[in-house]
Amino acid sequence: MARDSRDVFRNPNLGTVIDEPPPGIQRGASKRTFFGHPVGLSTLFFTEMWERFSYYGIRPLLVLFMTAALTQGGFGFERQTASSIVGIYAACVYLASLPGGWIADRLLGLRRAIWYGGILIALGHLSIALSLIFAHSAFFIGLVLIVMGTGLLKPNISAIVGELYPEGGARRDAGFSIFYMGINIGALVAPLITGYLGERVGWHLGFGAAGVGMVIGLITYRLRAYKTLGDIGMAPASTDPAEHRRVKLSVAIGVGVIVLLIALTMGGIININPVSLAQKMTLVIVGSALAYFIYLFAGGGLTTEEKKRVVIIILLFIFAAIFWSAFEQAPTSLNLFARDYTDRNLFGWEMPTLWLQAANSVFVILLAPVFAIVWMALGRRGKDPSSVAKFAWGLFFAGLGFVVMLIASNIVIEGGGNVRVSPWWLVFSYFLQTIGELSLSPVGLSSMTKLAPFKFKGQMMGVWFMAAALGNLIAGLVGGKVDPEKLDQMPILFRQTSMFLFIAAVACGLLVYPVGKMMKGVRAGDR
C-alpha cells in the first residue's frame, strides 16, 4: 500500500477563474490558517483523508471477498482470477489519472473535477454494496465507477494543494507533508473499520462503510471549498470553446465505449478472462513505454544533456516497476497469507485479516520524518546519495522483506500447511518494505520532476504512473499463488520475488558510478 508520493498525483496545468461563487461567499479565500498554513489546506486534507479511507478500505477487502466461498457470501473465484482483478483495478486507477488531469485542464477545472470524481467514487461504492442483490454486474460496475472517479479526483486535489503556495519553497513542502498525513490517517483507519465490518458482520457492510467515508469527504468538500479556497482551481487552463467541445466529444465517446463494453460483458456476448487481460495490459504498458522513449530520442528534439536525463528516467522506470510488482502484493498474496496462515488470535479473540494491512501506514507515519531528517542531514554534509543509490537501497530492503516471508512460508510448509505463524512475520516484512518504499517512492517522484525535459514534464509524470500501474498488474498476476491447494508455490513466489529485488538492487548499485559520471554536466541537485 503506497500512500506517499504516488498518492499525491500532480497536475501542472492550472487556470484562472470563470465561475462565480454562491451568493454571500467572498471571491477570495479565507485568511484563517490551518497549523500556520492556508485554511484551504484543511478542506483538502479532510477530503483526501476520506477519499483514501474509501480506497484503502475496499482494496484489500476485494481479494478476500472474491475468493470467499458462495456459502460465505463471496464470489468463490479462483485466487489467481481474483488477484488479477485487483491488479487490473489498481493499475487502472493510476492510468485514469492521465485522462482525469486532462479533462480538468481542458474542460472542468480542478474544483469541479474533484466534485464529480467524488460523486462517481461514492456511486461506485454504493454499486458494490448493492452486489448483495445484483451480484456480479453491480460489483464490476462499481469498480469501473471508482476508477473513473479516482482519475478525476486524485491528480487534481494535489494540484490545488500546490496552488495554495504560489511562492513555492519550504512552506509548500511543509504543506504537502501535512497533506500526506491526511492520506496516511485515512489509509491507517480504513482497514480497521472495513476489515471488522466486512469480515465479521458482512462483506457488503464493509464495502458500504468505505462508501460512507467518501460521502463524508464529499460533504466536507462541498460545505467548505468555497469558503476556504476562494477562486483557486475554479477554471480550466483552456478557455477555448472549440477545445471544450472537442473534449466533451472525446469524453462522450470514451464513456460510450465503456458502457458498451460493460453491456456486452454483462450480456454474455463477450467473455473477459481477468488473467489474460492483465497479461495483455502488461504487454501494452511495456510496449507503450518503449515506444514513447524511442520517440523521445528519435523525434523529441532533445539536447545531449536532456537525453542523458531521459536515460536515467528509463532506468528509474524499470527499477520502480520491479519494486511495485513486489510491494503491491500487500492486498493480494500477503493478504491471503494473513488470512490462511497467520495466527491472528489475541487473548482468545481473532483479529480481522485486514488489520495487518494497517502496519504499513503506521510505519510510514513513524518513519517518514526520520527519513526527511536523514536526507537533509546528509545533504548539508554533501553526502546525500544519488537517486539511483536510494533506489538500490529501496529494492534491497524490499527484498529483505520478502526473505522474511520466505522463512515464514517455509515454516508453514514444514507443518504441512496446518501451521499458522506469528503475525510478527508479516509486521516485520511490512516494516522492511516500508523502509524500501520511503527510500524509493518520494525520491522517484522528485527525480522525475527534476530530470524531465521542460516540454515533457507533465508526460514524464504519466510515465511514473505507468511504472506504478505496471507493478500493480504484475503483483496481481503473481499474487494468487498463495493457495492451500498449491502449497508448494508459496515459497517459490516469495523466493523469486526476493531474488528479482536483490538482482535489481545490485544492478542499480552498479549503475551509481557510471550514471554519476554521465551526469557530471548536470546540476548536482538534479542527480
C-alpha positions in Angstrom: 0.0 0.0 0.0 1.8 3.0 -1.2 0.5 6.2 0.3 3.2 8.8 0.0 4.4 10.4 -3.3 2.4 8.1 -5.6 -0.8 9.1 -3.8 -0.1 12.8 -4.5 -0.6 13.0 -8.2 0.4 16.3 -9.6 -1.3 18.3 -12.4 1.0 21.1 -13.7 -1.6 23.0 -15.8 -3.6 25.4 -13.7 -6.0 28.1 -14.7 -7.9 31.3 -13.9 -11.4 32.0 -12.8 -14.6 31.7 -14.9 -17.2 30.6 -12.3 -18.9 32.7 -9.7 -19.1 31.6 -6.1 -22.5 31.2 -4.4 -24.2 34.3 -3.0 -22.8 35.6 0.2 -19.4 33.9 -0.3 -16.4 36.1 -1.0 -14.3 35.6 -4.1 -11.1 35.5 -2.0 -10.1 32.5 0.2 -10.4 32.7 4.0 -7.5 34.4 5.8 -7.6 31.9 8.7 -4.9 29.3 9.0 -4.5 25.6 9.5 -1.4 24.8 11.6 0.1 28.0 10.2 -0.9 27.2 6.6 -3.8 28.4 4.4 -7.1 27.2 5.8 -7.9 25.8 2.4 -5.4 23.0 3.2 -7.8 21.7 5.9 -10.5 21.3 3.3 -8.2 19.4 1.0 -6.7 17.4 4.0 -10.1 16.0 5.1 -11.4 15.5 1.6 -8.4 13.5 0.7 -8.3 11.6 4.0 -11.8 10.3 3.4 -11.2 9.5 -0.2 -8.1 7.4 0.8 -10.2 5.9 3.6 -12.6 4.7 0.9 -9.9 3.4 -1.4 -7.8 1.6 1.1 -10.9 0.4 2.9 -12.0 -1.5 -0.2 -8.9 -2.6 -2.0 -7.6 -5.3 0.4 -11.2 -6.4 1.0 -11.7 -7.2 -2.6 -9.5 -10.4 -2.8 -10.9 -11.8 0.4 -14.5 -11.2 -0.8 -14.0 -12.6 -4.3 -12.2 -15.7 -3.1 -14.6 -16.5 -0.2 -16.9 -19.4 -0.9 -20.5 -18.7 -2.1 -21.7 -20.1 1.3 -19.7 -17.4 3.0 -21.2 -14.6 0.9 -18.3 -14.3 -1.5 -18.0 -15.0 -5.3 -16.0 -18.2 -5.0 -13.4 -17.1 -7.6 -10.1 -18.8 -8.1 -7.3 -16.9 -6.3 -5.4 -16.1 -9.5 -8.5 -14.7 -11.0 -9.4 -12.6 -8.0 -5.8 -11.4 -7.6 -5.6 -10.4 -11.3 -8.8 -8.4 -10.9 -7.3 -6.5 -8.0 -4.2 -5.8 -10.1 -6.2 -4.6 -13.1 -8.3 -2.3 -10.8 -5.3 -0.7 -9.1 -3.5 -0.3 -12.4 -6.5 1.4 -14.0 -6.7 3.8 -11.0 -3.2 5.0 -11.8 -3.8 5.1 -15.6 -7.1 7.0 -15.1 -5.2 9.9 -13.6 -3.9 10.8 -17.1 -7.2 11.5 -18.7 -8.6 12.8 -15.4 -6.0 15.5 -15.3 -6.5 16.3 -19.0 -10.3 16.7 -18.5 -9.7 19.0 -15.6 -7.2 21.1 -17.5 -9.2 21.4 -20.7 -12.9 21.3 -19.6 -13.9 21.1 -15.9 -11.3 22.9 -13.9 -9.7 21.4 -10.8 -12.5 22.0 -8.4 -15.4 20.6 -10.4 -13.2 17.6 -11.4 -12.8 16.8 -7.7 -16.5 17.2 -7.0 -17.6 15.0 -9.9 -14.9 12.5 -9.2 -16.0 12.1 -5.6 -19.6 11.6 -6.7 -18.5 8.8 -9.1 -16.5 7.1 -6.3 -19.4 7.3 -3.9 -21.7 5.8 -6.5 -19.2 3.1 -7.2 -19.1 2.0 -3.5 -22.9 2.1 -3.5 -23.0 -0.2 -6.5 -20.5 -2.6 -5.0 -22.6 -2.7 -1.8 -25.7 -3.5 -3.9 -23.9 -6.5 -5.4 -25.5 -8.3 -2.4 -28.7 -8.0 -4.6 -27.5 -7.6 -8.1 -24.4 -9.9 -7.8 -21.5 -9.6 -10.3 -22.9 -6.9 -12.5 -23.2 -4.3 -9.7 -19.8 -5.3 -8.3 -17.9 -4.7 -11.5 -19.8 -1.6 -12.5 -18.9 -0.2 -9.1 -15.2 -0.9 -9.7 -15.4 1.0 -13.0 -17.1 4.0 -11.4 -14.4 4.1 -8.7 -11.7 4.0 -11.3 -13.3 6.9 -13.3 -13.9 8.9 -10.2 -10.4 8.5 -8.8 -9.0 9.5 -12.1 -10.8 12.8 -11.8 -10.2 13.4 -8.1 -6.6 12.3 -7.4 -4.4 14.3 -9.8 -6.4 17.5 -9.3 -6.8 17.7 -5.5 -3.0 17.6 -5.2 -2.6 20.3 -7.8 -4.8 22.6 -5.7 -2.6 22.0 -2.7 0.3 23.3 -4.8 -1.8 26.3 -5.8 -2.2 27.4 -2.2 1.5 28.2 -2.2 2.3 30.4 -5.2 5.5 31.4 -3.6 6.7 27.8 -3.5 9.7 27.0 -1.2 9.9 25.1 2.1 6.4 26.2 3.2 4.9 24.5 0.2 6.8 21.3 1.0 5.6 21.5 4.6 2.0 21.9 3.3 2.4 18.7 1.2 3.8 16.9 4.3 0.6 17.8 6.2 -1.5 16.7 3.2 0.4 13.4 3.2 -0.6 12.9 6.8 -4.2 13.0 5.8 -3.6 10.3 3.2 -1.9 8.1 5.8 -4.5 8.7 8.5 -7.2 7.6 6.1 -5.2 4.5 5.0 -4.5 3.6 8.6 -8.1 3.8 9.9 -9.7 2.3 6.8 -8.7 -1.4 7.2 -9.5 -1.3 10.9 -13.1 -0.3 10.2 -13.9 -2.0 6.9 -12.0 -5.1 7.9 -14.0 -5.6 11.1 -17.3 -4.9 9.4 -16.6 -6.8 6.2 -15.1 -9.9 7.8 -17.1 -10.1 11.0 -20.5 -8.7 10.1 -21.0 -8.8 6.3 -18.9 -8.1 3.2 -21.2 -5.5 1.8 -21.4 -3.6 5.1 -17.6 -3.3 4.8 -17.9 -2.0 1.2 -20.7 0.3 2.3 -18.6 1.7 5.2 -15.9 2.7 2.7 -18.5 4.4 0.6 -19.8 6.3 3.6 -16.3 7.6 4.1 -16.3 9.1 0.6 -19.7 10.7 1.2 -18.4 12.4 4.3 -15.5 13.6 2.2 -17.8 15.0 -0.4 -20.0 16.8 2.2 -16.8 18.3 3.8 -15.6 19.5 0.4 -19.0 20.9 -0.7 -19.5 22.8 2.6 -16.0 24.2 2.9 -14.5 24.6 -0.5 -15.9 28.0 -1.5 -15.3 29.4 2.0 -11.7 28.3 2.3 -10.3 28.1 -1.2 -11.8 31.2 -2.8 -11.3 31.1 -6.6 -8.4 28.6 -6.6 -8.9 25.9 -9.2 -12.3 27.0 -10.4 -11.5 27.3 -14.1 -9.8 25.0 -16.6 -6.5 26.1 -18.1 -8.1 26.3 -21.5 -11.0 28.8 -22.1 -11.3 28.0 -25.9 -14.9 27.0 -26.6 -13.9 24.9 -29.6 -11.5 22.9 -27.4 -14.2 22.4 -24.8 -16.4 20.9 -27.5 -13.7 18.6 -28.6 -13.0 17.4 -25.1 -16.8 16.9 -24.4 -17.0 14.8 -27.6 -13.9 12.8 -26.6 -15.4 12.2 -23.1 -18.7 11.2 -24.5 -17.1 8.7 -26.9 -14.9 7.3 -24.1 -17.9 6.9 -21.7 -19.9 5.3 -24.5 -17.2 2.7 -25.2 -17.0 1.8 -21.5 -20.8 1.5 -21.3 -20.9 -0.7 -24.4 -18.2 -3.0 -23.1 -19.9 -3.3 -19.8 -23.2 -4.1 -21.6 -21.6 -6.7 -23.9 -19.8 -8.3 -21.0 -22.8 -8.5 -18.7 -24.9 -9.8 -21.5 -22.6 -12.7 -22.1 -21.8 -11.5 -25.6 -18.1 -11.2 -24.8 -16.2 -13.0 -22.1 -13.2 -11.4 -20.3 -10.6 -13.6 -18.7 -9.0 -11.4 -16.0 -5.7 -13.2 -16.0 -5.4 -12.9 -19.8 -6.5 -9.3 -19.7 -3.9 -8.5 -17.0 -1.2 -10.1 -19.1 -2.2 -8.2 -22.2 -2.4 -4.9 -20.3 1.2 -5.6 -19.0 2.4 -6.0 -22.6 0.6 -2.9 -23.7 2.1 -0.8 -21.0 5.6 -2.1 -21.6 5.2 -1.6 -25.4 3.8 1.9 -24.9 6.6 3.0 -22.6 9.2 1.6 -25.0 7.6 3.4 -28.0 7.4 6.6 -26.0 11.1 6.5 -25.0 12.1 5.7 -28.6 10.1 8.7 -29.8 11.8 11.0 -27.3 15.2 10.0 -28.6 14.3 9.9 -32.3 11.8 12.8 -32.6 11.7 14.6 -29.3 14.2 17.3 -30.2 16.2 16.7 -27.0 19.6 18.1 -26.4 22.5 15.8 -25.4 22.0 16.7 -21.7 18.3 16.0 -21.9 18.9 12.7 -23.5 21.2 11.8 -20.6 18.4 12.7 -18.2 15.9 10.5 -20.1 18.4 7.6 -19.9 18.2 7.9 -16.1 14.4 8.2 -16.2 14.3 4.9 -18.2 16.4 3.2 -15.5 14.2 4.6 -12.7 11.1 3.4 -14.6 12.4 -0.1 -14.8 13.5 -0.3 -11.2 10.3 1.3 -9.9 8.2 -1.2 -11.9 10.2 -4.1 -10.3 9.7 -2.6 -6.8 6.0 -2.0 -7.1 5.5 -5.5 -8.5 6.7 -6.8 -5.2 5.4 -4.1 -2.9 1.8 -4.2 -4.3 1.4 -7.8 -3.3 0.2 -6.4 0.0 -3.5 -6.6 -0.9 -3.1 -10.0 -2.7 -0.5 -12.6 -1.8 0.4 -11.1 1.7 -3.3 -10.5 2.4 -4.1 -14.1 1.6 -1.2 -15.3 3.7 -2.5 -13.2 6.6 -5.9 -14.9 6.3 -4.8 -18.5 5.7 -1.5 -19.0 7.5 -1.3 -16.3 10.2 -2.3 -16.8 13.9 -4.3 -13.7 14.5 -5.6 -14.7 18.0 -5.2 -12.0 20.6 -6.2 -13.2 24.1 -8.8 -15.6 22.6 -10.1 -13.2 20.0 -9.2 -13.4 16.4 -8.5 -10.0 14.8 -9.7 -9.4 11.2 -7.2 -10.1 8.4 -7.3 -6.5 7.2 -6.0 -5.2 10.4 -2.5 -6.3 9.4 -2.8 -4.0 6.4 -2.6 -1.1 8.7 1.0 -1.9 9.7 2.5 -0.2 6.6 0.6 3.1 7.3 1.8 3.1 10.9 5.4 2.7 9.8 5.1 5.4 7.1 3.8 7.8 9.7 6.6 6.9 12.2 9.5 6.7 9.7 8.7 9.5 7.1 10.0 12.3 9.4 13.1 10.2 10.2 13.9 9.8 6.5 13.4 13.5 5.9 15.8 14.4 8.7 18.4 11.9 7.5 18.3 13.1 3.9 18.6 16.7 4.9 21.5 16.0 7.3 23.4 14.1 4.6 22.6 16.9 2.1 24.1 19.5 4.5 27.3 17.4 4.6 27.4 16.9 0.9 26.9 13.2 1.3 23.3 12.9 0.1 23.1 9.6 -2.0 22.0 10.0 -5.6 18.6 8.9 -6.7 19.9 5.7 -8.2 21.7 4.9 -5.0 18.5 5.4 -3.0 16.6 3.2 -5.4 19.2 0.5 -4.8 18.6 0.7 -1.1 14.8 0.7 -1.6 15.0 -2.5 -3.7 17.4 -4.1 -1.2 15.1 -3.6 1.8 12.0 -4.7 -0.1 14.0 -7.9 -0.9 14.7 -8.4 2.8 11.0 -8.1 3.5 10.3 -11.0 1.1 13.1 -13.0 2.6 11.1 -12.8 5.9 8.0 -14.1 4.1 10.1 -16.9 2.5 11.1 -18.0 6.0 7.5 -17.8 7.3 6.2 -19.7 4.3 8.8 -22.5 4.8 7.5 -22.8 8.4 4.0 -23.3 7.1 5.3 -25.9 4.5 7.1 -27.8 7.2 3.9 -28.1 9.1 2.1 -29.5 6.1 0.0 -26.3 5.7 -1.7 -26.8 9.1 0.6 -24.4 11.0 -0.2 -20.7 11.5 2.8 -18.4 12.1 3.0 -15.4 14.3 1.7 -12.1 12.8 5.1 -10.6 13.6 6.5 -12.2 10.5 4.1 -10.0 8.4 4.6 -7.0 10.5 8.4 -7.2 10.2 8.1 -7.8 6.5 5.9 -4.7 6.2 8.5 -2.7 8.2 11.3 -3.6 5.8 9.1 -2.9 2.8 8.2 0.5 4.2 11.9 1.4 4.5 12.2 0.4 0.9 9.1 2.5 0.0 10.4 5.6 1.7 13.8 5.2 0.1 12.3 4.9 -3.4 8.9 6.4 -3.9 9.3 10.0 -2.8 12.7 10.1 -4.4 11.4 8.7 -7.7 8.7 11.3 -8.0 11.1 14.1 -7.1 13.6 12.8 -9.6 11.0 12.7 -12.4 10.2 16.4 -11.8 13.9 17.3 -11.8 15.2 15.2 -14.7 12.3 15.6 -17.1 12.9 17.8 -20.1 11.0 21.0 -19.7 8.5 20.5 -22.5 7.8 16.9 -21.4 7.4 17.4 -17.6 3.7 16.5 -17.5 4.2 13.5 -19.7 7.0 12.2 -17.5 4.7 12.2 -14.5 2.5 10.0 -16.6 5.5 7.7 -17.2 5.9 7.4 -13.4 2.2 6.4 -13.0 2.7 3.8 -15.8 5.5 2.2 -13.7 3.1 2.0 -10.8 0.4 0.6 -13.0 2.7 -2.0 -14.4 3.9 -3.0 -11.0 0.2 -3.5 -9.8 -0.6 -5.7 -12.8 2.4 -7.9 -12.2 1.6 -8.1 -8.5 -1.9 -9.1 -9.3 -0.8 -11.8 -11.7 1.5 -13.5 -9.2 -0.5 -12.7 -6.0 -2.9 -15.6 -6.4 -0.1 -18.2 -5.8 -0.8 -18.2 -2.1 -3.2 -21.1 -2.2 -3.7 -24.0 0.2 -4.3 -26.3 -2.8 -1.0 -25.2 -4.3 1.1 -25.0 -1.1 4.4 -25.6 -2.9 4.0 -22.4 -5.0 4.0 -20.0 -2.0 7.7 -20.2 -1.0 8.6 -20.2 -4.7 6.7 -16.9 -5.1 8.4 -15.3 -2.2 11.8 -16.6 -3.2 11.5 -15.4 -6.8 10.3 -12.0 -5.6 13.2 -11.5 -3.3 15.7 -12.7 -5.9 14.4 -10.3 -8.5 14.5 -7.4 -6.0 18.1 -8.3 -5.0 19.2 -8.6 -8.6 17.7 -5.3 -9.4 19.3 -3.7 -6.3 22.7 -5.0 -7.3 22.2 -3.8 -10.9 21.0 -0.4 -9.6 24.0 -0.2 -7.3 26.5 -1.0 -10.1 25.0 1.9 -12.1 25.5 4.5 -9.4 29.1 5.4 -10.5 28.6 5.3 -14.3 25.3 7.3 -14.0 27.1 9.8 -11.8 29.9 10.1 -14.3 27.5 10.6 -17.1 25.6 13.3 -15.2 28.6 15.4 -14.3 27.4 18.1 -16.7 24.0 18.2 -15.0 23.4 20.3 -11.9 24.2 18.4 -8.7 20.7 19.0 -7.4 19.2 17.1 -10.3 21.1 13.8 -9.8 
